[in-house]
Amino acid sequence: MYRYKTIIGRRLHARTLPNQQIEAKIGCNALNRMTSLGMPVSIRVK
């Protein structure tokens, strides 16, 4: 939650609950995508 709030913002801008849920899902998807882009690709060496 700390990372979400610092990057996306501390408040939701949508007024209704269904729109807030969609806004939170979009924020989580964006955060997960940014995190996956920064992760190194590991390959096991035998």
C-alpha positions in Angstrom: 0.0 0.0 0.0 2.9 2.4 0.7 4.3 2.0 -2.8 0.8 2.3 -4.3 0.0 5.5 -2.4 3.4 7.1 -3.1 3.3 6.4 -6.9 -0.4 6.5 -7.8 -1.7 8.9 -5.1 -3.2 9.0 -1.6 -6.8 9.5 -2.8 -9.2 8.0 -5.3 -10.7 10.5 -7.7 -13.8 8.6 -8.6 -17.0 9.3 -6.6 -19.0 6.1 -6.8 -17.8 2.7 -5.4 -17.8 0.8 -8.7 -15.7 3.5 -10.3 -13.4 3.5 -7.3 -12.9 -0.2 -7.6 -12.1 0.1 -11.3 -9.7 3.0 -10.6 -7.9 0.9 -7.9 -7.6 -2.1 -10.3 -6.1 0.1 -13.0 -3.6 1.6 -10.5 -2.6 -1.9 -9.4 -2.2 -3.1 -12.9 0.0 -0.1 -13.8 2.1 -0.6 -10.7 2.5 -4.4 -11.4 3.6 -3.6 -14.9 6.2 -1.0 -13.8 7.5 -3.5 -11.2 7.8 -6.3 -13.8 9.7 -4.1 -16.2 12.2 -3.4 -13.5 12.8 -7.0 -12.5 15.8 -8.8 -14.0 15.3 -11.9 -16.1 17.0 -14.8 -14.4 18.1 -17.9 -16.2 19.4 -21.0 -14.4 23.0 -21.9 -15.3 24.0 -25.5 -15.1 
